Amino acid sequence: MKVKLKDIALLALLAALMVVGDGGLEWLPNIHLVGVLIVVATAVYRVYALLPIYVYVFITGFIGGFALWWIPYIYIWLPLWAAVMLIPKKLSLKIKVPLYVTAATLHGFLFGTLYAPAQALMFGLDFKGMIAWIIAGLYFDLIHGLSNLVLGTLLIYPFIKILKHTDKYAR
């Protein structure tokens, strides 16, 4: 894929939407658009989706402070990006969209588990302590996964269609 100036602008817009969508829904526990937007960006821009992901990660660090909570953000979005990258491009969108929604949903359910190894290392937790930390956060992971399911079901397909049609209307 040859990246055009409009693609760079759209990637920047996706990063901004991740930041705003995360901050705007901050009052709701673990409900945000970040996972959905990562899926959309990856489905359309493939490897270039890493750009808005890491712009989001670093802006989040600037806003919230580069404290210990931020360190897992360096890797936590990569499994979602990788899962979407592994979905074959040749499949029809009707087959890919449910797979995209599934990837976003599973990432939400597993967020605490993905976060846990960094927590264990940073705070000296043993394996039992790390498992206890994961169990204590299951309620929030349930909310995260279900919100990704709902938001992904509603938004992934239309967002992908909009981004794929930008070439048609770009001058």
C-alpha positions as CSV (number, residue, x, y, z in Angstrom):
1,M,0.0,0.0,0.0
2,K,1.4,3.4,-1.0
3,V,0.7,5.9,1.8
4,K,-0.6,9.2,0.5
5,L,-0.8,12.5,2.3
6,K,-4.5,12.0,2.9
7,D,-3.7,8.6,4.5
8,I,-1.2,10.3,6.9
9,A,-3.9,12.8,7.8
10,L,-6.4,10.0,8.4
11,L,-3.9,8.1,10.5
12,A,-3.4,11.3,12.6
13,L,-7.2,11.7,12.8
14,L,-7.5,8.1,14.1
15,A,-4.9,8.8,16.8
16,A,-6.7,11.9,17.8
17,L,-10.0,10.0,17.9
18,M,-8.3,7.4,20.1
19,V,-7.2,10.1,22.6
20,V,-10.5,11.9,22.6
21,G,-12.6,8.8,22.6
22,D,-10.6,7.5,25.6
23,G,-10.7,10.8,27.5
24,G,-14.3,11.6,26.6
25,L,-15.5,8.2,28.0
26,E,-13.2,8.2,30.9
27,W,-16.0,8.6,33.4
28,L,-17.3,5.1,32.3
29,P,-15.1,2.3,33.6
30,N,-13.2,0.5,30.7
31,I,-15.6,1.8,28.0
32,H,-13.8,3.5,25.1
33,L,-13.2,3.5,21.4
34,V,-9.5,2.7,21.4
35,G,-9.8,-1.0,20.6
36,V,-12.4,-0.4,17.9
37,L,-10.3,2.3,16.3
38,I,-7.2,0.0,16.4
39,V,-9.1,-2.7,14.6
40,V,-10.4,-0.3,12.0
41,A,-6.9,1.3,11.5
42,T,-5.3,-2.1,11.2
43,A,-8.0,-3.5,8.8
44,V,-7.5,-0.6,6.5
45,Y,-3.9,0.5,6.9
46,R,-2.3,-2.7,8.1
47,V,1.3,-2.1,9.4
48,Y,0.8,1.6,9.2
49,A,-1.8,1.3,12.0
50,L,1.1,1.2,14.4
51,L,1.5,5.0,13.8
52,P,-1.8,6.1,15.4
53,I,-1.5,3.4,18.0
54,Y,1.8,4.7,19.3
55,V,0.8,8.4,18.8
56,Y,-2.1,7.5,21.1
57,V,0.2,5.7,23.6
58,F,2.6,8.7,23.8
59,I,-0.1,11.3,24.0
60,T,-1.8,9.3,26.8
61,G,1.6,9.3,28.6
62,F,1.9,13.1,28.2
63,I,-1.6,13.7,29.5
64,G,-1.5,11.2,32.3
65,G,2.1,11.2,33.1
66,F,4.7,8.6,32.2
67,A,4.2,6.7,35.4
68,L,4.2,3.0,36.1
69,W,0.6,2.5,34.9
70,W,1.7,3.7,31.4
71,I,4.5,1.1,30.9
72,P,2.1,-1.7,29.8
73,Y,0.6,0.6,27.2
74,I,3.8,0.2,25.2
75,Y,2.8,-3.4,24.5
76,I,-0.8,-3.9,25.5
77,W,-2.3,-2.9,22.1
78,L,0.1,-5.0,20.0
79,P,-1.8,-8.3,20.5
80,L,-5.0,-6.7,19.2
81,W,-3.1,-5.3,16.2
82,A,-1.4,-8.6,15.6
83,A,-4.8,-10.5,15.8
84,V,-6.3,-8.3,13.1
85,M,-3.1,-8.6,11.0
86,L,-3.5,-12.4,11.1
87,I,-7.0,-12.3,9.6
88,P,-6.5,-13.1,5.9
89,K,-7.0,-10.1,3.6
90,K,-8.7,-12.2,1.0
91,L,-11.7,-13.0,3.1
92,S,-14.9,-11.1,2.4
93,L,-15.7,-8.2,4.6
94,K,-18.8,-10.1,5.7
95,I,-16.6,-12.8,7.2
96,K,-13.8,-10.4,8.4
97,V,-16.0,-8.0,10.4
98,P,-17.2,-10.7,12.9
99,L,-13.6,-11.8,13.3
100,Y,-12.6,-8.1,13.9
101,V,-15.3,-7.8,16.5
102,T,-14.2,-11.0,18.1
103,A,-10.6,-9.8,18.3
104,A,-11.7,-6.5,19.9
105,T,-13.9,-8.4,22.3
106,L,-11.3,-10.9,23.4
107,H,-8.7,-8.2,23.8
108,G,-11.1,-6.4,26.2
109,F,-11.7,-9.6,28.2
110,L,-8.0,-10.2,28.4
111,F,-6.8,-6.7,29.0
112,G,-6.1,-7.3,32.7
113,T,-4.4,-10.5,32.0
114,L,-2.2,-8.8,29.4
115,Y,-1.5,-6.0,31.9
116,A,-0.7,-8.3,34.8
117,P,2.9,-9.4,33.9
118,A,4.1,-5.8,34.0
119,Q,2.2,-5.2,37.2
120,A,3.9,-8.3,38.7
121,L,7.4,-7.2,37.7
122,M,6.9,-3.5,38.7
123,F,5.4,-4.3,42.1
124,G,7.2,-7.5,43.0
125,L,4.2,-9.8,42.8
126,D,4.8,-13.6,42.7
127,F,2.7,-15.8,40.4
128,K,-0.1,-16.1,43.1
129,G,-0.1,-12.3,43.5
130,M,-0.4,-11.8,39.8
131,I,-3.3,-14.2,39.5
132,A,-5.0,-12.5,42.5
133,W,-4.5,-9.2,40.6
134,I,-6.1,-10.6,37.5
135,I,-9.1,-12.1,39.4
136,A,-9.7,-8.8,41.2
137,G,-9.9,-7.0,37.8
138,L,-12.2,-9.6,36.1
139,Y,-15.3,-7.4,36.6
140,F,-13.6,-4.5,34.7
141,D,-12.3,-6.9,32.0
142,L,-15.9,-8.1,31.6
143,I,-17.1,-4.5,31.1
144,H,-14.2,-3.9,28.7
145,G,-14.9,-6.9,26.6
146,L,-18.6,-6.4,26.4
147,S,-18.2,-2.7,25.6
148,N,-15.8,-3.7,22.8
149,L,-18.4,-6.2,21.6
150,V,-21.2,-3.6,21.4
151,L,-19.1,-0.7,20.0
152,G,-17.3,-3.0,17.6
153,T,-20.6,-4.5,16.3
154,L,-22.0,-1.0,15.8
155,L,-18.9,0.8,14.5
156,I,-16.2,-1.4,12.9
157,Y,-18.0,-2.1,9.6
158,P,-19.1,1.5,8.9
159,F,-15.8,3.0,9.9
160,I,-13.9,0.6,7.6
161,K,-16.3,1.4,4.7
162,I,-15.8,5.1,5.3
163,L,-12.0,4.8,5.3
164,K,-11.9,2.5,2.3
165,H,-14.0,5.0,0.3
166,T,-11.8,8.0,0.9
167,D,-9.7,7.0,-2.1
168,K,-12.8,7.2,-4.3
169,Y,-13.5,10.8,-3.3
170,A,-10.0,12.1,-2.7
171,R,-8.8,14.6,-5.3
